[in-house]
Amino acid sequence: MTRRKADVFRSDLQRQFQSISELTSYLGHADAAMFSDPAEWHRNLIRALADLAEAAQQAETTLCVNAIKTKSLTPTEVSRAARITRNAVYKRVAAEDK
């Protein structure tokens, strides 16, 4: 990976991490602000947790694909770290190439 590509990758990943951080912060605020209305409290926390899970999944997929493409990790090492099958690793890489 060239230095330029590595910088772009890190910048993109840092944006994803910032999004995760903001969602985590929002969870704390929503918990405190909406506690008096149980329905709204549940709705907001469920939405925020779903968004957080999606953001974390995207970041994990990005890292997995990058680890394979840069040969930083083998597919077996990626599958163990991500707690997924090797077949899932190959599918992620294939999906990213499309």
N, C-alpha and C positions, 0 to 999 in steps of 0.2 A: 504494500500500500504506500503510495507516495505521501510525502509530508502534507501536501495540500488536501488530499482525500482524507487523511487521518484527522486533520484539523476540522474539516467539514463534518466528519463522523462524530467527533467529540462534541462539536457545537450542537449538532442535532440531538445527541444523547443528553447533553446538559439541559436542553430545552425540555426534553421529556422528563428529566428528573425534577426540573422546576415545576412542571405541571403536576407531578405527583406531590411535591411539597405543598403547592397551593391547595390541592384537593385535601390533603391531610389537615392543613390549617383550617379550611372551610368546615371540615367535620367537627372540629372543636367549637367553632363559632355557631354552627347550626345546632349542635347539641345544647349549648347554653341558651341560645335565642329562642328555640322552638319548643323547649321542654314543657311549657305550659299548655301546648296544644298537642296531645299525643298523636293524632292523625298526621298533622303536618310534620312533627318530629320524626315519625317513622318514614314518611314519604321522602323527606330531605336526606335523612341518613342513608336510606336504601339507594337513592339516586347517586349520592356522593360516593358510596362504597362501590356501586356498579361502575361509575366513571373511573374511580381509583383502580379497580381491577382491570379495566380495559387499558388504562395508561400503563400499568405495570406489565401487562401482557405484551403490549407493543414494544416497550423498552426491552423486555426479555427476548422477544423475537429478533429485534434489531441486533442485540448483543450476540445471540446464538449464530445468526447468519454471518455476522462480521467475524466471529471467532473461526468459523469454518472457512470463509473466503480468504482470510489472512493466514490460515493454517496455524493460528495461535493455539487451537485445541483440536483434537481429533473428534470425529462424530461421537465416539464412545464417551469421551470426556465431557462433551457438551450435553449429551443425553443424561449423564449422571448428575451434572451440575443443575440442569433444568428439571430433573426428575421426570423426563419424558423418554419415549422409546427412540431408538436410532431412526426408525422409520419416520417418526414425527420430525426429527431434525432434517432429514432429507426433504420432506414435504415443505418445511419452512423455507429451506434454501431454494427449492424449485419454485415456490410461490413468489419469492422475492425476485427471482430472475425474470418473471413474466412482465 
